[in-house]
Amino acid sequence: MPALASAPLFNWLTTRAAGVLLHPTSLSGDFGIGTFDEHLDRFLEFLEAAGCRYWQLCPLGPTGYGDSPYQCFSAFAGNPYLVNLLELTRHGLLSQDALGPLVFLNADRVDYGALHRLVWPLFDRACENLRAGRGPAPYGDFAAFQEANAAWLEPYAFFRALKDHYEGRPWWEWPAEARIFARAQKAKLRGQLGAAIEAHAFSQYLFFGQWRRVRAAAAKRGVDIIGDIPIFVAMDSADAWSAPHRFEIDEQTGRPLAVAGVPPDYFSAAGQLWGNPLYRWDVHAADGYAWWHARLRAAFELYDVVRIDHFRGLADYWRIPFPATTARKGEWRSGPGLAFFESVRRAHPGAKIIAEDLGELSETARQLRHDTGLPGMAILQFAFGGKSTNLYLPHNLEANGAIYPGTHDNDTSLGWYAATDEKTRDHVRRYLRVTGAEIGWDFVRAAYAAVSRLAVIPLQDLLSLGSEGRFNIPGRPDGNWQWRYRPAQLDRLFGGTTGYLRELAELHGRLPVSPAGDKPA
């Protein structure tokens, strides 16, 4: 008699729901980038009116060169550019005149270079004013925040102060007394940079203080937040600098021994060389994955649900010896697998996690997702142009999953349809039984009707935008992560569109239920 299959480790996505994908940098506003202000409140109001249970966003970490939220200076810190600086004027920590230059920044695209020049001096000034007693700490005791978060905050703030001191150079190019963390802690430079370190810590205090209110506002409207963590940390990060022993990094030179990427495939003859340091999984296993548990604990303080980017890397990963110019040469290595997720369930028993399992998966990775029970992802733009066996076609989807027309890495649905070949367009029209005249909304309807319990729509598709609304083009080194919407664009969705989305949610069983669970809220 065959053995009974064991129950999956996680089983949280049990009801149907809908959501919207929007990174907060794309919010409208007056200061060059989306912030935690009234425009975010208006977006949450839209989600509630449309009957959406979820708001999904990209990682919230502080971005560096290239501005990608998937290459952050810390796996724990928040992005200070998202802080609503206008609030600091109400507490006397900044003057309104100090914010004047920000008003002249582009309202349609984020200019990260200009933000870097203009925003950081404001954090320095606000911290100095707090130190001088010119205004109160607005979100509770600053010293208590520093103490509670010291494990990651002290290395991060020191790292950022050193990076500023060395004119932005990556940490492995710093002198040995700064490059090696243990030496840096004892160096005279540590004391000399005290004010800068405090200012970086203060920017984190502001971020987390304001984000707590965002979470509370979302919860009040019945909206859960789906966050995102990249599986790998950035090489130029406080994580790699302060704890190189956790990664395949030479602790003396700061150079990686091997880096992450994916091998050549149908899409790229050279593969993809990401350059992230790889984990020494034996080191992590030896202490019970303590660093990962700290990371997940921090993530669940920010989000209700966590999406793990490149889930496959926890099953098996492509190890590329350093140095390398392409990803052609490498080897597959085993990741921590099921033992890691068993540890996660013990440490975080109520964890709600989504596995980003797009692209080519090994049988090992497929089995890992099956054994964990984590919902995976499907992209409608990847479904068409081939055979009926395509796993992303709606008739092949699983209920325990999330369906998207596209994600932050894809063109908008209108942009994709305009650029794809006629064979694929014909397949779309015949499969969905549509003319293609309103393909963006055709994809919205298909996602809502799909068997997948979670349907998430990029805001750009709800705004019926073409390629001008694209957020990221993978492989392009700059010009990404810049798109923003105007207030009038969101305002136009209230009324008819919110009513239509709510109707779609009701028709397809995606309306949030009341606390009693008996009827839509």
C-alpha distance (Angstrom), angle and dihedral (degrees) to the residues before:
residue distance angle dihedral
M1 . . .
P2 3.84 . .
A3 3.79 117.6 .
L4 3.77 116.7 -102.7
A5 3.81 114.4 -107.0
S6 3.78 111.9 -107.4
A7 3.79 118.1 -115.0
P8 3.80 116.0 -97.6
L9 3.79 117.0 -100.0
F10 3.81 94.6 -123.4
N11 3.78 129.6 34.3
W12 3.79 108.8 165.2
L13 3.83 106.7 125.6
T14 3.78 97.8 79.3
T15 3.82 103.0 135.7
R16 3.78 132.3 56.4
A17 3.79 118.3 -108.9
A18 3.79 144.2 154.7
G19 3.77 133.9 -134.0
V20 3.78 145.8 171.8
L21 3.80 128.4 -118.0
L22 3.80 114.0 -138.5
H23 3.79 128.8 143.4
P24 3.83 110.2 -140.4
T25 3.82 92.9 -124.5
S26 3.83 84.8 70.5
L27 3.79 94.0 59.4
S28 3.78 115.3 114.4
G29 3.78 119.0 -109.9
D30 3.78 146.5 128.7
F31 3.81 104.3 -95.5
G32 3.80 107.7 66.7
I33 3.81 99.0 -90.6
G34 3.78 138.7 39.4
T35 3.80 112.5 -84.0
F36 3.79 139.3 179.1
D37 3.79 94.6 -82.4
E38 3.79 141.4 110.4
H39 3.82 91.4 -60.5
L40 3.79 88.6 64.4
D41 3.79 89.4 49.4
R42 3.81 88.6 53.2
F43 3.83 90.7 51.2
L44 3.82 90.8 51.5
E45 3.80 88.3 49.8
F46 3.80 88.1 54.5
L47 3.81 92.1 51.5
E48 3.79 91.6 51.6
A49 3.81 92.7 47.1
A50 3.81 91.3 49.2
G51 3.80 93.2 51.3
C52 3.80 93.7 -114.0
R53 3.80 117.5 156.1
Y54 3.82 97.3 -169.7
W55 3.79 141.3 50.9
Q56 3.80 112.2 -164.8
L57 3.79 123.1 -163.7
C58 3.80 140.7 170.9
P59 3.83 122.2 -104.0
L60 3.81 113.6 -55.9
G61 3.80 96.8 -146.0
P62 3.83 127.5 124.9
T63 3.79 108.9 -85.4
G64 3.78 128.2 -139.3
Y65 3.79 135.8 -175.9
G66 3.81 109.7 -3.5
D67 3.83 91.1 20.8
S68 3.80 93.2 -114.8
P69 3.81 116.3 156.7
Y70 3.81 85.2 -148.7
Q71 3.83 91.8 64.1
C72 3.80 104.6 52.9
F73 3.79 134.4 166.1
S74 3.80 89.3 -124.7
A75 3.79 139.6 19.1
F76 3.82 89.0 -144.4
A77 3.81 108.1 35.6
G78 3.80 127.2 88.3
N79 3.80 129.2 -126.6
P80 3.84 107.3 -97.3
Y81 3.82 91.8 -159.5
L82 3.82 86.3 75.2
V83 3.79 92.9 61.3
N84 3.79 114.3 113.1
L85 3.81 99.6 -123.9
L86 3.78 92.5 -174.0
E87 3.80 88.2 72.9
L88 3.79 89.4 61.3
T89 3.79 90.3 60.5
R90 3.81 89.1 59.2
H91 3.80 89.8 57.5
G92 3.80 95.4 46.4
L93 3.81 94.7 -111.3
L94 3.81 93.0 115.2
S95 3.79 134.7 18.5
Q96 3.78 120.1 -124.6
D97 3.80 88.5 -122.3
A98 3.80 88.8 61.9
L99 3.81 89.5 63.7
G100 3.80 93.3 51.3
P101 3.83 98.0 100.1
L102 3.82 91.2 54.3
V103 3.79 91.5 61.8
F104 3.81 90.5 67.0
L105 3.81 94.4 57.7
N106 3.79 120.5 110.7
A107 3.81 111.9 -78.4
D108 3.82 94.5 -158.9
R109 3.82 102.0 45.9
V110 3.80 131.2 33.2
D111 3.81 112.5 -117.8
Y112 3.81 100.6 -157.2
G113 3.79 93.7 -179.6
A114 3.79 91.6 56.9
L115 3.80 91.3 45.4
H116 3.79 90.5 53.1
R117 3.80 91.0 53.7
L118 3.81 95.7 44.3
V119 3.80 108.0 32.8
W120 3.80 104.8 47.9
P121 3.82 94.8 59.8
L122 3.81 86.9 54.4
F123 3.80 92.0 56.7
D124 3.80 89.3 48.8
R125 3.81 90.2 51.2
A126 3.81 94.5 45.4
C127 3.79 91.5 50.0
E128 3.80 90.9 48.2
N129 3.81 90.2 50.7
L130 3.80 90.6 50.4
R131 3.79 90.4 49.5
A132 3.81 90.2 50.3
G133 3.80 92.1 50.2
R134 3.81 95.5 -114.8
G135 3.78 91.6 133.0
P136 3.81 141.3 5.0
A137 3.79 128.3 -97.8
P138 3.81 98.1 -99.6
Y139 3.82 101.3 -154.0
G140 3.76 105.0 42.8
D141 3.78 131.7 -72.5
F142 3.81 112.2 -17.0
A143 3.81 93.9 -156.6
A144 3.80 90.8 51.6
F145 3.81 89.8 52.1
Q146 3.80 90.4 51.6
E147 3.77 92.3 49.3
A148 3.82 94.5 46.9
N149 3.82 92.3 50.6
A150 3.80 99.6 33.6
A151 3.82 95.3 119.9
W152 3.81 92.5 69.6
L153 3.81 103.2 11.2
E154 3.80 98.2 62.3
P155 3.84 95.2 51.9
Y156 3.81 91.2 42.5
A157 3.82 96.4 49.8
F158 3.81 91.1 45.0
F159 3.81 90.6 47.9
R160 3.81 92.1 51.9
A161 3.80 92.6 46.7
L162 3.81 90.8 50.6
K163 3.78 91.2 46.7
D164 3.79 90.0 53.8
H165 3.81 89.9 46.4
Y166 3.81 91.3 53.2
E167 3.82 92.6 47.4
G168 3.78 96.4 -107.1
R169 3.80 97.6 -54.3
P170 3.83 115.9 151.6
W171 3.79 113.8 -97.4
W172 3.81 95.8 -110.6
E173 3.81 88.0 64.2
W174 3.81 93.1 55.8
P175 3.81 121.4 102.5
A176 3.82 114.4 -85.7
E177 3.81 92.8 -104.4
A178 3.80 88.6 61.9
R179 3.81 100.7 27.5
I180 3.82 93.4 60.8
F181 3.79 108.1 64.3
A182 3.82 97.3 -147.9
R183 3.81 90.5 53.9
A184 3.79 93.5 44.5
Q185 3.79 91.7 56.5
K186 3.82 89.9 58.5
A187 3.80 97.7 39.5
K188 3.81 123.2 108.5
L189 3.78 87.9 -121.9
R190 3.80 88.5 72.0
G191 3.79 90.7 67.5
Q192 3.78 94.2 39.7
L193 3.80 91.0 56.7
G194 3.81 94.1 47.3
A195 3.81 96.2 116.6
A196 3.82 92.7 47.2
I197 3.81 91.5 48.0
E198 3.79 90.5 50.9
A199 3.81 91.7 49.5
H200 3.80 91.9 53.6
A201 3.80 89.9 48.5
F202 3.81 89.1 49.1
S203 3.81 91.3 53.4
Q204 3.81 87.6 56.8
Y205 3.79 91.3 48.3
L206 3.81 88.4 55.1
F207 3.80 93.5 46.4
F208 3.78 95.5 51.1
G209 3.79 93.0 40.2
Q210 3.79 91.4 55.9
W211 3.81 94.2 39.8
R212 3.81 90.9 57.7
R213 3.79 87.6 61.4
V214 3.82 91.1 47.7
R215 3.80 90.7 54.8
A216 3.79 91.2 47.7
A217 3.82 91.5 49.5
A218 3.81 91.1 49.3
A219 3.79 92.3 48.4
K220 3.80 90.7 50.0
R221 3.82 88.5 58.3
G222 3.81 92.6 46.0
V223 3.82 93.3 -107.9
D224 3.81 121.3 141.1
I225 3.80 118.6 -157.3
I226 3.80 121.6 -129.9
G227 3.78 109.3 -155.5
D228 3.77 130.3 -170.6
I229 3.80 134.3 -135.5
P230 3.81 123.1 -171.5
I231 3.78 110.4 -129.6
F232 3.82 91.3 -131.9
V233 3.79 129.0 48.2
A234 3.79 121.6 -130.3
M235 3.79 116.5 -95.1
D236 3.80 89.5 -129.4
S237 3.79 95.5 56.1
A238 3.76 140.2 113.5
D239 3.81 87.9 -115.3
A240 3.80 94.3 59.9
W241 3.82 93.9 38.9
S242 3.80 97.4 49.0
A243 3.82 98.2 39.9
P244 3.83 109.9 24.4
H245 3.81 90.2 154.7
R246 3.82 88.3 74.0
F247 3.81 90.4 60.4
E248 3.80 138.2 49.4
I249 3.81 90.7 -93.5
D250 3.80 130.5 130.1
E251 3.79 100.7 -118.1
Q252 3.81 94.2 -150.1
T253 3.81 101.0 46.4
G254 3.81 98.4 27.3
R255 3.79 90.2 -133.3
P256 3.80 119.9 134.7
L257 3.78 119.5 -113.6
A258 3.79 90.9 -153.1
V259 3.80 135.9 -1.5
A260 3.78 140.1 -151.6
G261 3.78 130.5 -100.4
V262 3.79 141.7 112.1
P263 3.82 127.8 -92.5
P264 3.81 126.3 -111.2
D265 3.78 114.0 -66.6
Y266 3.78 142.1 157.1
F267 3.81 91.0 -63.9
S268 3.81 100.1 45.6
A269 3.80 128.9 25.8
A270 3.81 90.6 -161.6
G271 3.79 96.0 43.0
Q272 3.80 121.0 -133.7
L273 3.79 119.3 -65.4
W274 3.81 105.3 -160.5
G275 3.79 97.4 171.3
N276 3.82 97.2 -146.6
P277 3.79 116.5 144.3
L278 3.79 115.1 -105.9
Y279 3.78 124.0 -125.1
R280 3.77 123.6 -107.7
W281 3.77 90.4 -132.5
D282 3.79 92.3 -172.1
V283 3.81 89.4 60.7
H284 3.80 91.5 49.6
A285 3.80 92.8 46.9
A286 3.81 91.2 49.8
D287 3.81 92.8 63.8
G288 3.79 95.2 37.8
Y289 3.83 94.6 -99.2
A290 3.80 90.0 -67.0
W291 3.83 94.6 163.3
W292 3.79 91.7 50.5
H293 3.78 92.0 48.1
A294 3.79 89.9 51.4
R295 3.80 88.9 49.7
L296 3.80 93.5 49.5
R297 3.80 91.6 44.7
A298 3.81 89.0 54.5
A299 3.81 90.6 46.8
F300 3.80 93.1 52.2
E301 3.78 89.4 51.6
L302 3.81 86.3 60.0
Y303 3.80 101.7 36.9
D304 3.78 142.5 30.1
V305 3.81 92.8 -141.5
V306 3.82 128.4 25.2
R307 3.80 124.8 -149.5
I308 3.82 113.5 -156.4
D309 3.79 109.5 -146.3
H310 3.84 115.8 -138.4
F311 3.80 94.1 12.2
R312 3.81 89.3 179.9
G313 3.80 90.2 74.1
L314 3.79 89.5 71.0
A315 3.81 89.2 59.7
D316 3.81 100.4 36.6
Y317 3.79 134.2 -19.9
W318 3.80 138.9 -163.2
R319 3.82 109.9 -111.6
I320 3.82 113.4 -156.1
P321 3.82 115.4 -168.5
F322 3.81 113.4 -126.6
P323 3.00 130.0 -87.1
A324 3.78 101.4 42.0
T325 3.79 135.9 147.7
T326 3.82 96.2 -162.3
A327 3.79 136.9 22.1
R328 3.80 94.1 -118.8
K329 3.80 96.2 104.6
G330 3.76 116.2 58.5
E331 3.75 144.7 91.9
W332 3.77 137.7 -118.7
R333 3.79 114.5 -108.0
S334 3.79 128.3 -171.9
G335 3.80 117.9 -105.7
P336 3.80 124.3 -146.9
G337 3.80 91.7 -84.5
L338 3.77 124.7 -180.0
A339 3.82 94.6 -10.4
F340 3.80 88.7 65.7
F341 3.79 93.3 52.8
E342 3.80 92.3 44.9
S343 3.79 85.9 56.5
V344 3.82 90.0 48.4
R345 3.78 92.0 52.8
R346 3.79 91.5 51.0
A347 3.81 93.0 48.4
H348 3.83 96.8 37.6
P349 3.83 106.0 24.8
G350 3.80 94.8 173.2
A351 3.80 95.8 44.5
K352 3.80 116.5 148.5
I353 3.81 108.2 -157.1
I354 3.80 133.9 170.1
A355 3.80 118.5 -155.0
E356 3.81 114.9 -138.8
D357 3.80 95.2 -144.5
L358 3.80 100.5 160.5
G359 3.78 122.8 140.5
E360 3.79 128.7 22.7
L361 3.79 113.3 -10.8
S362 3.78 129.6 -169.9
E363 3.77 119.4 -129.4
T364 3.81 86.4 -109.4
A365 3.81 90.8 58.8
R366 3.80 92.5 45.9
Q367 3.79 90.4 51.1
L368 3.79 91.4 48.4
R369 3.79 92.3 54.4
H370 3.79 89.8 47.2
D371 3.80 92.6 49.9
T372 3.79 93.9 46.9
G373 3.78 93.5 45.9
L374 3.79 90.7 -139.4
P375 3.82 116.0 156.3
G376 3.78 113.2 -112.0
M377 3.79 132.4 -154.8
A378 3.79 138.0 -104.1
I379 3.82 130.0 -169.8
L380 3.79 120.4 -152.2
Q381 3.80 92.0 -152.7
F382 3.82 87.8 62.4
A383 3.80 93.1 51.9
F384 3.77 103.4 73.7
G385 3.79 138.7 72.9
G386 3.79 98.1 43.3
K387 3.78 140.5 61.0
S388 3.79 131.9 -38.1
T389 3.81 88.6 -106.8
N390 3.82 92.6 69.5
L391 3.80 104.0 130.6
Y392 3.81 92.8 -139.3
L393 3.79 95.8 58.6
P394 3.80 108.5 108.8
H395 3.81 94.0 -117.0
N396 3.82 90.2 58.7
L397 3.81 98.1 48.1
E398 3.79 126.8 112.8
A399 3.78 123.5 -126.8
N400 3.82 90.4 -129.4
G401 3.78 95.2 69.5
A402 3.79 149.0 74.6
I403 3.80 123.6 -108.8
Y404 3.81 124.0 -155.6
P405 3.81 131.7 178.3
G406 3.82 83.7 -140.4
T407 3.80 138.9 -33.6
H408 3.80 135.9 -131.8
D409 3.83 88.6 -71.6
N410 3.80 95.3 54.7
D411 3.77 133.5 76.9
T412 3.77 115.9 -108.0
S413 3.80 113.9 -85.4
L414 3.81 91.3 -106.2
G415 3.79 91.5 47.7
W416 3.80 92.5 47.1
Y417 3.80 93.8 49.0
A418 3.81 92.5 48.8
A419 3.81 92.2 50.8
T420 3.80 101.3 41.3
D421 3.82 124.7 90.4
E422 3.77 124.3 -89.4
K423 3.81 93.1 -112.1
T424 3.79 89.7 60.8
R425 3.80 93.2 43.9
D426 3.80 89.4 51.5
H427 3.78 90.3 51.3
V428 3.81 90.5 51.8
R429 3.81 92.8 50.2
R430 3.80 94.6 47.0
Y431 3.80 95.0 43.5
L432 3.81 95.9 47.3
R433 3.83 93.2 33.4
V434 3.80 92.1 -128.7
T435 3.79 136.8 128.2
G436 3.80 94.7 -126.0
A437 3.80 91.6 -122.8
E438 3.81 91.5 121.9
I439 3.79 101.4 22.5
G440 3.81 94.1 158.0
W441 3.78 91.6 61.6
D442 3.81 91.0 39.1
F443 3.80 87.2 61.1
V444 3.81 91.5 46.2
R445 3.81 90.4 53.3
A446 3.81 91.8 45.5
A447 3.79 91.1 51.7
Y448 3.81 93.1 48.7
A449 3.82 90.9 48.2
A450 3.82 94.8 47.3
V451 3.79 122.0 109.4
S452 3.84 90.1 -119.9
R453 3.79 107.7 111.5
L454 3.80 93.2 -137.7
A455 3.82 123.8 51.0
V456 3.82 117.3 -175.8
I457 3.80 122.3 -173.4
P458 3.83 124.6 -164.4
L459 3.80 110.0 -122.2
Q460 3.81 89.0 -126.4
D461 3.81 89.4 66.3
L462 3.79 91.6 50.8
L463 3.82 87.1 51.8
S464 3.85 89.8 50.7
L465 3.81 92.4 -125.4
G466 3.77 126.5 167.0
S467 3.79 126.7 -146.0
E468 3.81 90.2 -52.6
G469 3.81 85.1 78.2
R470 3.79 96.1 54.2
F471 3.80 112.5 129.2
N472 3.80 103.3 -164.3
I473 3.80 139.6 9.6
P474 3.84 107.5 -160.4
G475 3.78 112.7 -129.1
R476 3.80 94.6 23.3
P477 3.82 106.7 116.5
D478 3.80 98.2 -149.5
G479 3.79 142.9 11.0
N480 3.80 93.9 58.9
W481 3.82 133.1 118.7
Q482 3.81 91.9 31.4
W483 3.82 107.6 109.5
R484 3.82 119.0 117.6
Y485 3.78 132.7 173.8
R486 3.80 126.3 -131.8
P487 3.85 120.8 -119.9
A488 3.80 91.8 -114.8
Q489 3.80 90.8 57.6
L490 3.80 92.4 58.9
D491 3.80 91.8 40.9
R492 3.81 90.0 58.3
L493 3.82 89.8 59.8
F494 3.80 92.4 61.7
G495 3.76 114.4 94.4
G496 3.78 111.9 14.0
T497 3.79 98.7 26.5
T498 3.79 96.4 43.3
G499 3.79 88.9 48.2
Y500 3.80 91.3 49.8
L501 3.81 93.1 48.4
R502 3.77 90.0 48.9
E503 3.80 89.5 51.1
L504 3.81 90.7 50.1
A505 3.80 89.1 50.0
E506 3.80 91.5 50.1
L507 3.81 93.7 46.5
H508 3.80 92.1 50.4
G509 3.79 99.5 38.5
R510 3.80 96.4 -107.3
L511 3.81 101.9 120.4
P512 3.82 114.3 117.2
V513 3.77 111.9 -103.9
S514 3.78 125.6 -127.0
P515 3.82 118.8 -103.2
A516 3.79 87.5 -97.9
G517 3.81 88.2 57.2
D518 3.78 93.7 -134.7
K519 3.79 104.2 106.3
P520 3.81 142.4 7.0
A521 3.80 114.7 -72.7
